[in-house]
Amino acid sequence: MNQFLEFQSTPKTQKVSLASYHLEGEANQWWQWIRRTFQEERRPLSWENFEDELYTHFGPSECEDFDEAFSRIRHDGSLRDYQHEFECLGNRVRGWLQRALVGTFSLKRDISNGI
């Protein structure tokens, strides 16, 4: 969705409306609930709030706290699996500078192969 909204140069103020328009089934039921909750609490529903609520409800449970999950990521299996998880979580955290993200990328040292 982010790629589509960026491609369309959608103004930030219209992102939630456009994205929610395309929700169906369970996602639409969730949207009705979240919209009403934010309205009743008189809180604005920004795009960032929308994304956070969406990931919390529909995202993998172990990734609900992306900052914590990202800080705990370790290279234990294949490099490909580690890189995939690193990129997935790296795309979900907020407020991290690119330099800090790259600085956390840490490969285990395989002494038997000299790497």
C-alpha positions as CSV (number, residue, x, y, z in Angstrom):
1,M,0.0,0.0,0.0
2,N,2.8,2.4,0.8
3,Q,4.3,1.8,-2.6
4,F,1.0,2.5,-4.3
5,L,0.4,5.7,-2.2
6,E,3.9,6.9,-3.0
7,F,3.5,6.2,-6.7
8,Q,0.2,8.1,-6.8
9,S,1.8,11.0,-4.8
10,T,-1.1,10.7,-2.3
11,P,-1.1,13.5,0.2
12,K,-0.6,12.3,3.8
13,T,-4.0,13.6,4.7
14,Q,-5.7,11.3,2.2
15,K,-3.7,8.1,2.8
16,V,-6.0,6.6,5.5
17,S,-9.2,7.3,3.5
18,L,-7.8,5.8,0.3
19,A,-6.3,2.7,2.0
20,S,-9.4,2.0,4.2
21,Y,-11.6,2.3,1.1
22,H,-10.0,-0.9,-0.3
23,L,-10.4,-3.0,2.9
24,E,-12.8,-6.0,2.8
25,G,-14.1,-8.6,5.1
26,E,-12.3,-8.9,8.4
27,A,-10.1,-6.0,7.6
28,N,-13.1,-3.8,6.9
29,Q,-14.7,-4.8,10.2
30,W,-11.5,-4.0,12.0
31,W,-11.4,-0.6,10.2
32,Q,-14.9,0.3,11.3
33,W,-14.0,-0.5,14.9
34,I,-10.7,1.5,14.8
35,R,-12.3,4.5,13.1
36,R,-15.1,4.6,15.7
37,T,-12.7,4.2,18.6
38,F,-10.5,7.1,17.4
39,Q,-13.5,9.3,16.8
40,E,-15.0,8.6,20.2
41,E,-11.6,9.3,21.8
42,R,-11.4,12.5,19.7
43,R,-7.9,11.4,18.5
44,P,-6.8,12.1,14.9
45,L,-6.1,8.9,13.0
46,S,-2.8,9.7,11.2
47,W,-1.3,7.4,8.6
48,E,1.3,6.3,11.2
49,N,-1.4,5.4,13.7
50,F,-3.3,3.5,11.0
51,E,-0.2,1.5,10.1
52,D,0.6,0.8,13.7
53,E,-2.9,-0.4,14.5
54,L,-3.0,-2.5,11.3
55,Y,0.3,-4.2,12.1
56,T,-0.7,-4.7,15.7
57,H,-3.9,-6.4,14.7
58,F,-2.9,-8.3,11.6
59,G,0.9,-8.6,11.8
60,P,2.8,-11.5,13.2
61,S,2.5,-11.6,17.0
62,E,6.2,-11.8,17.6
63,C,6.7,-8.5,15.7
64,E,4.1,-6.4,17.6
65,D,7.0,-4.5,19.2
66,F,9.2,-4.0,16.2
67,D,11.8,-2.0,18.1
68,E,12.3,-4.8,20.6
69,A,12.2,-7.5,18.0
70,F,14.7,-5.7,15.9
71,S,17.1,-5.1,18.8
72,R,17.0,-8.9,19.6
73,I,17.5,-10.2,16.0
74,R,20.5,-12.6,15.8
75,H,22.2,-14.4,12.9
76,D,21.7,-18.1,13.9
77,G,20.5,-19.8,10.7
78,S,21.2,-19.1,7.1
79,L,22.4,-15.6,5.9
80,R,19.4,-15.4,3.6
81,D,17.0,-16.0,6.5
82,Y,18.8,-13.5,8.7
83,Q,18.8,-10.9,6.0
84,H,15.1,-11.4,5.3
85,E,14.2,-11.0,8.9
86,F,16.5,-8.0,9.3
87,E,14.9,-6.3,6.3
88,C,11.4,-7.1,7.4
89,L,11.8,-5.7,10.9
90,G,14.0,-2.8,9.6
91,N,11.1,-1.7,7.5
92,R,8.8,-1.7,10.5
93,V,10.8,0.3,13.1
94,R,10.4,4.0,13.3
95,G,12.8,6.7,14.3
96,W,16.0,4.7,13.6
97,L,18.6,6.4,11.4
98,Q,19.8,4.3,8.4
99,R,23.2,4.3,10.0
100,A,21.9,2.8,13.2
101,L,20.0,0.1,11.3
102,V,23.0,-0.9,9.3
103,G,25.1,-0.8,12.5
104,T,22.9,-3.5,14.1
105,F,23.5,-5.9,11.2
106,S,25.7,-8.5,12.8
107,L,26.8,-11.8,11.3
108,K,28.0,-14.7,13.4
109,R,31.5,-15.7,12.9
110,D,32.0,-19.2,11.5
111,I,35.4,-20.2,12.8
112,S,35.5,-23.5,10.9
113,N,35.2,-21.6,7.5
114,G,37.3,-18.6,8.5
115,I,34.4,-16.2,8.0
